[in-house]
Amino acid sequence: MRKGIFLTLIIIFFLTSSLFALTPAQEQELFKNIGEIRGQLYQINKRFEAVDKRFDDMNKRFDQLHTFLWILSGIFTTLVAVVIGFAYWDRRTILTKQKKRQD
């Protein structure tokens, strides 16, 4: 059964391949078109490489910006902690002096 199906497929393949035989002029035109397509694909690949390079540059820039924002948030947090610490120290000092005056 399998041999019969396989032979049938081979016969169909050979019959259809002979129907699509190309003349030498058609083959030359086909090869010329394939060459043009390859040239266009080469140009498209170059464009994609340029776009990829731009994306890489943008990723580097975003990484720099991300690092800069972390630095700014660290500075802001430090300043807030210092101001709160200074206010606490100042109030404690004033209250200590006030208690000494009352005694």
Buried (B, 14 or more C-beta within 10 A) or exposed (E): EEEEEEEEEEEEEEEEEEEEEEEEEEEEEEEEEEEEEEEEEEEEEEEEEEEEEEEEEEEEEEEEEEEEEEEEEEEEEEEEEEEEEEEEEEEEEEEEEEEEEEE
